[in-house]
Amino acid sequence: MSWHTRTMVSRRPSRKPGEWSRFGTHRRSETTDMLIGEVARRSGVSARMLRHYDRIGLVSPTARTSGHYRQYAEVDVERLLHVESLRSLGLSLAEVADALDSEAFASADLVERLAERARAQQSAATELVSRLDRIRASDPRDVADALRVIALIRGFDSVSASGRQRLALTLEKGDERDTAVLIEALLREDEPNVAGAVLWSLALIGDPAVPVLARELTSAHAQRRHRALEALLKIGTPRALASVARQTTHADPRVRARANIVGSMSGDIAVVAALVAQVAAGELDMEASDALEALASREGFTGELVRASTAVMAMTDADGRRRLVGMLACIPGPDVESVLQTLAADPESSVAIAARAHLGVRTERR
């Protein structure tokens, strides 16, 4: 037996013959107390840290030798292992002490603290990756260029909304190197005036921003989707508008509605039914009505409009039917009048009155 350990009768019930201790020491009916050097060697916790734990009362040895050396019993070592386990999960020493010593401390509190800490760490890591991605996407030509991008990122991270707005308005116009930073700034910005300034700067860059913005239309976050949509419409190039027009089956009603309207610009009557449904549902209904009016001269339009209107008015409420009346009133043709005549007999008086009024105006014009 080494000089720094001694065998003594255990203060707690002995283990069964042949049972192994946590440290792998074979135990029979007695326990081996250890001095600080042995605990440090076997546990991996430095002697300096063990002394610190003792000073703050976190892990104190049960006894001392006649020479005043710290003497750790099995219960002390077990507590040390609990401390190190909790520290490995990210708890501070104060939190560890609360968890081990406070009778009021609940395991649910511990789990929530750990979850909160993990979320904060994850958020910080995500933000770091985002910054690095933006720097890489800017394709800096040299260290000075990379530092310029870092300064731009920090500027848009400022807590001052006016500062962020000034930064967006003073950027060199149309610099493609700023694309990634501007897009991320736009998608995260909560202040409308700042977002408008960033959007203006981004629109000057044009098509180089389209691929990233188009991908953001599928984001799980509504604000990012809607800001990306707004930016693509602001850029307004054929490439930007085409990326919007492809979203006619999007799950987000706002994106889908705008895609139908943009799709109508090409003169494709395939969007007629979707536009009629938008009018009835009140989803960008004024813009949808204008788009339908613009398609009115297309071959096959009237038949498609009548079919869609007839189907929709059977399923929508009175407000929806009133909106249909207003849309149909702007589109010429006897087939359209037949739908208005049906609506003139609507059981909802406000719908019927509006339809009859529009029919009267059409008659007078003839």
C-alpha positions as a Markdown table, in Angstrom:
| # | Residue | x | y | z |
|---|---|---|---|---|
| 1 | Met | 0.0 | 0.0 | 0.0 |
| 2 | Ser | 1.4 | 3.4 | -0.9 |
| 3 | Trp | 2.4 | 6.0 | 1.7 |
| 4 | His | -0.4 | 8.4 | 0.8 |
| 5 | Thr | -3.4 | 6.0 | 1.4 |
| 6 | Arg | -4.5 | 4.0 | 4.4 |
| 7 | Thr | -7.1 | 1.4 | 5.0 |
| 8 | Met | -9.9 | 2.0 | 7.5 |
| 9 | Val | -13.3 | 0.7 | 8.3 |
| 10 | Ser | -15.9 | 2.2 | 6.0 |
| 11 | Arg | -18.3 | 4.7 | 7.5 |
| 12 | Arg | -21.0 | 3.2 | 5.2 |
| 13 | Pro | -22.2 | -0.3 | 4.6 |
| 14 | Ser | -19.5 | -2.3 | 2.9 |
| 15 | Arg | -19.7 | -3.6 | -0.6 |
| 16 | Lys | -20.3 | -7.2 | -1.3 |
| 17 | Pro | -17.2 | -9.4 | -1.7 |
| 18 | Gly | -15.8 | -9.2 | -5.2 |
| 19 | Glu | -17.5 | -5.8 | -6.0 |
| 20 | Trp | -15.5 | -3.2 | -7.8 |
| 21 | Ser | -15.3 | 0.5 | -6.8 |
| 22 | Arg | -15.9 | 3.4 | -9.3 |
| 23 | Phe | -12.1 | 3.7 | -9.7 |
| 24 | Gly | -11.6 | 0.0 | -10.3 |
| 25 | Thr | -10.1 | -0.8 | -6.8 |
| 26 | His | -11.2 | -4.2 | -5.5 |
| 27 | Arg | -13.2 | -3.6 | -2.4 |
| 28 | Arg | -14.2 | -6.2 | 0.2 |
| 29 | Ser | -15.5 | -5.2 | 3.6 |
| 30 | Glu | -13.5 | -2.0 | 4.0 |
| 31 | Thr | -13.0 | 1.3 | 2.0 |
| 32 | Thr | -9.7 | 3.0 | 1.1 |
| 33 | Asp | -9.5 | 6.7 | 1.9 |
| 34 | Met | -7.2 | 8.7 | -0.3 |
| 35 | Leu | -5.1 | 11.8 | 0.0 |
| 36 | Ile | -5.4 | 14.6 | -2.5 |
| 37 | Gly | -2.6 | 13.3 | -4.9 |
| 38 | Glu | -4.3 | 10.0 | -5.3 |
| 39 | Val | -7.7 | 11.6 | -5.9 |
| 40 | Ala | -6.2 | 13.9 | -8.5 |
| 41 | Arg | -4.4 | 11.1 | -10.3 |
| 42 | Arg | -7.4 | 8.8 | -10.5 |
| 43 | Ser | -10.1 | 11.4 | -11.2 |
| 44 | Gly | -8.2 | 13.6 | -13.6 |
| 45 | Val | -9.0 | 16.7 | -11.5 |
| 46 | Ser | -5.9 | 18.6 | -10.7 |
| 47 | Ala | -4.8 | 19.0 | -7.1 |
| 48 | Arg | -5.0 | 22.7 | -7.5 |
| 49 | Met | -8.7 | 22.5 | -8.5 |
| 50 | Leu | -9.4 | 20.1 | -5.6 |
| 51 | Arg | -8.0 | 22.6 | -3.2 |
| 52 | His | -10.2 | 25.3 | -4.8 |
| 53 | Tyr | -13.3 | 23.1 | -4.5 |
| 54 | Asp | -12.4 | 22.6 | -0.8 |
| 55 | Arg | -11.9 | 26.4 | -0.2 |
| 56 | Ile | -15.4 | 27.2 | -1.7 |
| 57 | Gly | -17.0 | 24.3 | 0.1 |
| 58 | Leu | -18.0 | 22.4 | -3.1 |
| 59 | Val | -16.1 | 19.2 | -2.4 |
| 60 | Ser | -14.4 | 19.0 | 1.0 |
| 61 | Pro | -12.6 | 16.0 | 2.4 |
| 62 | Thr | -14.4 | 14.2 | 5.2 |
| 63 | Ala | -11.3 | 14.0 | 7.4 |
| 64 | Arg | -7.6 | 15.1 | 7.7 |
| 65 | Thr | -4.6 | 13.0 | 8.8 |
| 66 | Ser | -2.6 | 13.8 | 11.9 |
| 67 | Gly | -0.4 | 15.8 | 9.6 |
| 68 | His | -3.4 | 17.8 | 8.4 |
| 69 | Tyr | -3.4 | 16.4 | 4.9 |
| 70 | Arg | -6.8 | 16.2 | 3.1 |
| 71 | Gln | -8.2 | 12.7 | 3.3 |
| 72 | Tyr | -11.0 | 11.9 | 0.9 |
| 73 | Ala | -13.6 | 9.2 | 1.6 |
| 74 | Glu | -15.7 | 7.4 | -0.9 |
| 75 | Val | -18.6 | 9.8 | -0.4 |
| 76 | Asp | -16.3 | 12.7 | -1.2 |
| 77 | Val | -15.1 | 11.1 | -4.4 |
| 78 | Glu | -18.6 | 10.4 | -5.5 |
| 79 | Arg | -19.5 | 14.0 | -4.9 |
| 80 | Leu | -16.5 | 15.0 | -7.0 |
| 81 | Leu | -17.7 | 12.9 | -9.8 |
| 82 | His | -21.1 | 14.5 | -9.7 |
| 83 | Val | -19.5 | 17.9 | -9.8 |
| 84 | Glu | -17.4 | 17.1 | -12.8 |
| 85 | Ser | -20.4 | 15.5 | -14.6 |
| 86 | Leu | -22.4 | 18.7 | -14.1 |
| 87 | Arg | -19.5 | 20.9 | -15.1 |
| 88 | Ser | -19.1 | 18.9 | -18.3 |
| 89 | Leu | -22.7 | 19.9 | -19.2 |
| 90 | Gly | -21.8 | 23.5 | -19.0 |
| 91 | Leu | -22.9 | 24.5 | -15.5 |
| 92 | Ser | -21.0 | 27.1 | -13.5 |
| 93 | Leu | -19.6 | 26.1 | -10.1 |
| 94 | Ala | -22.4 | 28.1 | -8.4 |
| 95 | Glu | -25.0 | 26.2 | -10.4 |
| 96 | Val | -23.4 | 22.9 | -9.6 |
| 97 | Ala | -23.5 | 23.8 | -5.9 |
| 98 | Asp | -27.2 | 24.7 | -6.2 |
| 99 | Ala | -27.9 | 21.4 | -8.0 |
| 100 | Leu | -26.1 | 19.3 | -5.4 |
| 101 | Asp | -27.0 | 21.2 | -2.2 |
| 102 | Ser | -30.3 | 23.0 | -2.5 |
| 103 | Glu | -33.3 | 21.1 | -1.3 |
| 104 | Ala | -35.5 | 23.4 | -3.4 |
| 105 | Phe | -33.5 | 22.7 | -6.6 |
| 106 | Ala | -35.6 | 20.6 | -9.0 |
| 107 | Ser | -34.2 | 18.4 | -11.8 |
| 108 | Ala | -36.5 | 20.2 | -14.2 |
| 109 | Asp | -34.7 | 23.5 | -13.3 |
| 110 | Leu | -31.4 | 21.8 | -14.1 |
| 111 | Val | -32.7 | 20.5 | -17.4 |
| 112 | Glu | -34.1 | 23.9 | -18.4 |
| 113 | Arg | -30.8 | 25.7 | -17.5 |
| 114 | Leu | -28.9 | 23.2 | -19.6 |
| 115 | Ala | -31.4 | 23.6 | -22.5 |
| 116 | Glu | -31.2 | 27.4 | -22.3 |
| 117 | Arg | -27.4 | 27.3 | -22.3 |
| 118 | Ala | -27.3 | 24.9 | -25.2 |
| 119 | Arg | -29.7 | 27.1 | -27.2 |
| 120 | Ala | -27.5 | 30.2 | -26.5 |
| 121 | Gln | -24.4 | 28.3 | -27.6 |
| 122 | Gln | -26.1 | 27.0 | -30.7 |
| 123 | Ser | -27.3 | 30.5 | -31.6 |
| 124 | Ala | -23.8 | 31.9 | -31.2 |
| 125 | Ala | -22.4 | 29.1 | -33.3 |
| 126 | Thr | -25.0 | 29.6 | -36.0 |
| 127 | Glu | -24.3 | 33.4 | -36.0 |
| 128 | Leu | -20.6 | 32.8 | -36.4 |
| 129 | Val | -21.1 | 30.4 | -39.3 |
| 130 | Ser | -23.5 | 32.9 | -40.9 |
| 131 | Arg | -20.8 | 35.6 | -40.6 |
| 132 | Leu | -18.1 | 33.4 | -42.0 |
| 133 | Asp | -20.4 | 32.4 | -44.9 |
| 134 | Arg | -21.2 | 36.0 | -45.7 |
| 135 | Ile | -17.5 | 36.9 | -45.7 |
| 136 | Arg | -16.7 | 33.9 | -48.0 |
| 137 | Ala | -19.6 | 34.7 | -50.3 |
| 138 | Ser | -18.3 | 38.2 | -50.8 |
| 139 | Asp | -15.1 | 36.6 | -52.3 |
| 140 | Pro | -12.7 | 39.1 | -50.7 |
| 141 | Arg | -9.7 | 39.8 | -52.9 |
| 142 | Asp | -7.3 | 40.4 | -50.0 |
| 143 | Val | -7.1 | 41.0 | -46.3 |
| 144 | Ala | -8.2 | 44.6 | -46.7 |
| 145 | Asp | -11.3 | 43.5 | -48.6 |
| 146 | Ala | -12.1 | 40.9 | -46.0 |
| 147 | Leu | -11.8 | 43.5 | -43.2 |
| 148 | Arg | -14.1 | 45.8 | -45.2 |
| 149 | Val | -16.7 | 43.0 | -45.3 |
| 150 | Ile | -16.3 | 42.3 | -41.6 |
| 151 | Ala | -16.8 | 46.0 | -40.8 |
| 152 | Leu | -20.0 | 46.0 | -43.0 |
| 153 | Ile | -21.4 | 43.0 | -41.1 |
| 154 | Arg | -20.7 | 44.7 | -37.8 |
| 155 | Gly | -22.4 | 47.8 | -39.0 |
| 156 | Phe | -25.6 | 46.0 | -39.8 |
| 157 | Asp | -25.4 | 44.3 | -36.4 |
| 158 | Ser | -25.4 | 47.7 | -34.7 |
| 159 | Val | -28.2 | 48.3 | -32.2 |
| 160 | Ser | -28.8 | 51.7 | -33.8 |
| 161 | Ala | -31.5 | 51.6 | -36.4 |
| 162 | Ser | -30.5 | 55.0 | -37.8 |
| 163 | Gly | -26.9 | 53.8 | -38.0 |
| 164 | Arg | -27.9 | 50.7 | -40.0 |
| 165 | Gln | -30.0 | 52.9 | -42.3 |
| 166 | Arg | -27.2 | 55.3 | -43.0 |
| 167 | Leu | -24.9 | 52.5 | -43.7 |
| 168 | Ala | -27.2 | 51.0 | -46.3 |
| 169 | Leu | -27.7 | 54.4 | -48.0 |
| 170 | Thr | -24.0 | 55.2 | -48.1 |
| 171 | Leu | -22.8 | 51.9 | -49.7 |
| 172 | Glu | -21.1 | 52.0 | -53.1 |
| 173 | Lys | -23.9 | 51.4 | -55.5 |
| 174 | Gly | -24.2 | 48.0 | -57.1 |
| 175 | Asp | -21.1 | 46.4 | -55.6 |
| 176 | Glu | -21.7 | 42.7 | -56.0 |
| 177 | Arg | -19.3 | 41.9 | -53.2 |
| 178 | Asp | -21.9 | 43.3 | -50.7 |
| 179 | Thr | -24.6 | 40.9 | -52.0 |
| 180 | Ala | -24.4 | 38.3 | -49.2 |
| 181 | Val | -24.2 | 40.8 | -46.4 |
| 182 | Leu | -27.0 | 42.9 | -47.7 |
| 183 | Ile | -29.3 | 39.9 | -48.2 |
| 184 | Glu | -28.8 | 38.7 | -44.7 |
| 185 | Ala | -29.2 | 42.2 | -43.3 |
| 186 | Leu | -32.5 | 42.5 | -45.2 |
| 187 | Leu | -33.9 | 39.2 | -44.2 |
| 188 | Arg | -33.2 | 39.8 | -40.5 |
| 189 | Glu | -34.1 | 43.4 | -40.3 |
| 190 | Asp | -37.1 | 44.3 | -38.1 |
| 191 | Glu | -37.2 | 48.0 | -38.6 |
| 192 | Pro | -39.2 | 48.9 | -41.8 |
| 193 | Asn | -37.2 | 52.0 | -42.7 |
| 194 | Val | -33.9 | 50.2 | -42.4 |
| 195 | Ala | -35.2 | 47.3 | -44.5 |
| 196 | Gly | -36.3 | 49.8 | -47.1 |
| 197 | Ala | -32.9 | 51.3 | -47.3 |
| 198 | Val | -31.2 | 47.9 | -47.5 |
| 199 | Leu | -33.7 | 46.8 | -50.2 |
| 200 | Trp | -32.9 | 49.9 | -52.2 |
| 201 | Ser | -29.1 | 49.1 | -52.1 |
| 202 | Leu | -29.8 | 45.4 | -52.9 |
| 203 | Ala | -32.0 | 46.3 | -55.9 |
| 204 | Leu | -29.1 | 48.2 | -57.4 |
| 205 | Ile | -27.0 | 45.0 | -57.4 |
| 206 | Gly | -29.7 | 43.2 | -59.4 |
| 207 | Asp | -29.4 | 39.7 | -60.8 |
| 208 | Pro | -26.4 | 38.6 | -58.8 |
| 209 | Ala | -28.7 | 38.6 | -55.8 |
| 210 | Val | -31.5 | 36.5 | -57.4 |
| 211 | Pro | -30.2 | 32.9 | -56.7 |
| 212 | Val | -29.8 | 33.5 | -53.0 |
| 213 | Leu | -33.1 | 35.4 | -52.7 |
| 214 | Ala | -34.9 | 32.6 | -54.7 |
| 215 | Arg | -33.6 | 30.0 | -52.2 |
| 216 | Glu | -34.9 | 32.1 | -49.3 |
| 217 | Leu | -38.5 | 31.8 | -50.7 |
| 218 | Thr | -38.4 | 28.3 | -49.2 |
| 219 | Ser | -37.2 | 29.4 | -45.8 |
| 220 | Ala | -39.1 | 28.1 | -42.7 |
| 221 | His | -39.4 | 31.7 | -41.4 |
| 222 | Ala | -42.2 | 33.9 | -42.8 |
| 223 | Gln | -40.3 | 37.1 | -42.5 |
| 224 | Arg | -37.3 | 35.8 | -44.5 |
| 225 | Arg | -39.7 | 34.5 | -47.2 |
| 226 | His | -41.6 | 37.7 | -47.5 |
| 227 | Arg | -38.5 | 39.9 | -47.5 |
| 228 | Ala | -36.9 | 37.7 | -50.2 |
| 229 | Leu | -40.2 | 38.0 | -52.2 |
| 230 | Glu | -40.2 | 41.8 | -51.8 |
| 231 | Ala | -36.5 | 42.0 | -52.9 |
| 232 | Leu | -37.1 | 39.9 | -56.0 |
| 233 | Leu | -40.1 | 42.1 | -57.0 |
| 234 | Lys | -38.0 | 45.2 | -56.3 |
| 235 | Ile | -35.2 | 44.0 | -58.5 |
| 236 | Gly | -37.8 | 43.4 | -61.2 |
| 237 | Thr | -35.6 | 41.9 | -63.9 |
| 238 | Pro | -36.9 | 39.0 | -66.0 |
| 239 | Arg | -34.7 | 36.6 | -64.0 |
| 240 | Ala | -36.0 | 37.9 | -60.7 |
| 241 | Leu | -39.7 | 37.8 | -61.8 |
| 242 | Ala | -39.3 | 34.3 | -63.3 |
| 243 | Ser | -38.1 | 33.0 | -59.9 |
| 244 | Val | -41.3 | 34.4 | -58.3 |
| 245 | Ala | -43.6 | 33.1 | -61.1 |
| 246 | Arg | -42.4 | 29.6 | -60.4 |
| 247 | Gln | -44.0 | 29.7 | -56.9 |
| 248 | Thr | -47.6 | 29.2 | -57.9 |
| 249 | Thr | -47.9 | 26.1 | -55.7 |
| 250 | His | -46.1 | 27.6 | -52.7 |
| 251 | Ala | -47.6 | 26.7 | -49.3 |
| 252 | Asp | -47.3 | 30.4 | -48.2 |
| 253 | Pro | -50.5 | 32.2 | -49.5 |
| 254 | Arg | -48.6 | 35.5 | -49.8 |
| 255 | Val | -45.9 | 34.0 | -52.0 |
| 256 | Arg | -48.4 | 32.0 | -54.0 |
| 257 | Ala | -50.7 | 34.9 | -54.6 |
| 258 | Arg | -47.8 | 37.1 | -55.8 |
| 259 | Ala | -46.5 | 34.3 | -58.0 |
| 260 | Asn | -49.9 | 34.1 | -59.7 |
| 261 | Ile | -50.0 | 37.8 | -60.4 |
| 262 | Val | -46.4 | 37.8 | -61.7 |
| 263 | Gly | -47.2 | 34.8 | -63.9 |
| 264 | Ser | -50.1 | 36.6 | -65.5 |
| 265 | Met | -47.7 | 39.1 | -66.9 |
| 266 | Ser | -46.6 | 36.6 | -69.5 |
| 267 | Gly | -50.2 | 36.3 | -70.7 |
| 268 | Asp | -50.6 | 32.7 | -69.6 |
| 269 | Ile | -54.3 | 32.0 | -68.8 |
| 270 | Ala | -53.3 | 29.0 | -66.7 |
| 271 | Val | -53.3 | 31.3 | -63.7 |
| 272 | Val | -56.9 | 32.5 | -64.2 |
| 273 | Ala | -58.5 | 30.0 | -61.8 |
| 274 | Ala | -55.9 | 30.8 | -59.1 |
| 275 | Leu | -56.4 | 34.5 | -59.6 |
| 276 | Val | -60.2 | 34.2 | -59.3 |
| 277 | Ala | -59.8 | 32.2 | -56.1 |
| 278 | Gln | -57.5 | 34.9 | -54.7 |
| 279 | Val | -60.1 | 37.6 | -55.4 |
| 280 | Ala | -62.7 | 35.6 | -53.5 |
| 281 | Ala | -60.4 | 34.9 | -50.6 |
| 282 | Gly | -59.2 | 38.5 | -50.4 |
| 283 | Glu | -55.6 | 37.6 | -51.1 |
| 284 | Leu | -54.1 | 40.6 | -53.0 |
| 285 | Asp | -57.6 | 40.7 | -54.5 |
| 286 | Met | -57.2 | 44.2 | -56.1 |
| 287 | Glu | -54.0 | 43.2 | -57.8 |
| 288 | Ala | -55.5 | 39.9 | -58.9 |
| 289 | Ser | -58.5 | 41.7 | -60.4 |
| 290 | Asp | -56.1 | 44.0 | -62.3 |
| 291 | Ala | -54.2 | 41.0 | -63.6 |
| 292 | Leu | -57.4 | 39.3 | -64.8 |
| 293 | Glu | -58.5 | 42.5 | -66.5 |
| 294 | Ala | -55.2 | 42.6 | -68.3 |
| 295 | Leu | -55.7 | 39.0 | -69.5 |
| 296 | Ala | -59.2 | 39.7 | -70.8 |
| 297 | Ser | -58.1 | 39.9 | -74.5 |
| 298 | Arg | -56.3 | 36.5 | -74.4 |
| 299 | Glu | -57.9 | 33.6 | -76.4 |
| 300 | Gly | -59.8 | 31.3 | -74.2 |
| 301 | Phe | -59.7 | 33.7 | -71.2 |
| 302 | Thr | -63.5 | 34.3 | -71.0 |
| 303 | Gly | -64.4 | 30.6 | -70.8 |
| 304 | Glu | -61.8 | 30.0 | -68.2 |
| 305 | Leu | -62.9 | 33.0 | -66.2 |
| 306 | Val | -66.6 | 31.9 | -66.3 |
| 307 | Arg | -65.8 | 28.4 | -65.2 |
| 308 | Ala | -63.6 | 29.5 | -62.4 |
| 309 | Ser | -66.0 | 32.2 | -61.1 |
| 310 | Thr | -69.0 | 29.8 | -61.2 |
| 311 | Ala | -67.1 | 27.2 | -59.2 |
| 312 | Val | -65.7 | 29.6 | -56.7 |
| 313 | Met | -68.9 | 31.5 | -56.0 |
| 314 | Ala | -70.6 | 28.2 | -55.0 |
| 315 | Met | -68.0 | 27.7 | -52.3 |
| 316 | Thr | -67.2 | 31.2 | -50.9 |
| 317 | Asp | -69.0 | 33.4 | -48.4 |
| 318 | Ala | -70.9 | 36.7 | -49.1 |
| 319 | Asp | -67.8 | 38.8 | -48.8 |
| 320 | Gly | -66.1 | 36.6 | -51.4 |
| 321 | Arg | -69.0 | 36.9 | -53.7 |
| 322 | Arg | -69.1 | 40.7 | -53.4 |
| 323 | Arg | -65.4 | 40.8 | -54.4 |
| 324 | Leu | -66.2 | 38.6 | -57.4 |
| 325 | Val | -68.9 | 41.0 | -58.5 |
| 326 | Gly | -66.4 | 43.9 | -58.4 |
| 327 | Met | -63.9 | 41.9 | -60.4 |
| 328 | Leu | -66.4 | 40.7 | -63.0 |
| 329 | Ala | -67.8 | 44.2 | -63.5 |
| 330 | Cys | -64.5 | 45.4 | -65.1 |
| 331 | Ile | -64.4 | 42.6 | -67.7 |
| 332 | Pro | -66.5 | 42.8 | -70.8 |
| 333 | Gly | -68.5 | 40.1 | -72.6 |
| 334 | Pro | -71.9 | 38.5 | -72.5 |
| 335 | Asp | -70.6 | 35.4 | -70.9 |
| 336 | Val | -69.4 | 37.4 | -68.0 |
| 337 | Glu | -72.8 | 39.2 | -67.8 |
| 338 | Ser | -74.4 | 35.8 | -67.4 |
| 339 | Val | -72.4 | 35.2 | -64.2 |
| 340 | Leu | -73.3 | 38.7 | -62.9 |
| 341 | Gln | -77.0 | 37.8 | -63.6 |
| 342 | Thr | -76.6 | 34.8 | -61.4 |
| 343 | Leu | -75.1 | 36.9 | -58.7 |
| 344 | Ala | -77.9 | 39.4 | -59.1 |
| 345 | Ala | -80.2 | 36.7 | -57.7 |
| 346 | Asp | -77.9 | 36.0 | -54.8 |
| 347 | Pro | -79.7 | 35.3 | -51.4 |
| 348 | Glu | -77.3 | 37.9 | -49.8 |
| 349 | Ser | -79.0 | 41.2 | -50.6 |
| 350 | Ser | -75.7 | 43.2 | -50.6 |
| 351 | Val | -74.3 | 40.8 | -53.3 |
| 352 | Ala | -77.4 | 41.0 | -55.4 |
| 353 | Ile | -77.7 | 44.8 | -55.2 |
| 354 | Ala | -74.1 | 45.2 | -56.3 |
| 355 | Ala | -74.5 | 42.8 | -59.2 |
| 356 | Arg | -77.7 | 44.5 | -60.4 |
| 357 | Ala | -76.0 | 47.9 | -60.2 |
| 358 | His | -73.1 | 46.8 | -62.4 |
| 359 | Leu | -75.5 | 45.1 | -64.8 |
| 360 | Gly | -77.4 | 48.4 | -65.1 |
| 361 | Val | -74.2 | 50.3 | -65.8 |
| 362 | Arg | -73.2 | 47.9 | -68.5 |
| 363 | Thr | -76.7 | 48.2 | -70.1 |
| 364 | Glu | -76.4 | 52.0 | -70.1 |
| 365 | Arg | -73.0 | 51.8 | -71.8 |
| 366 | Arg | -74.4 | 49.7 | -74.6 |
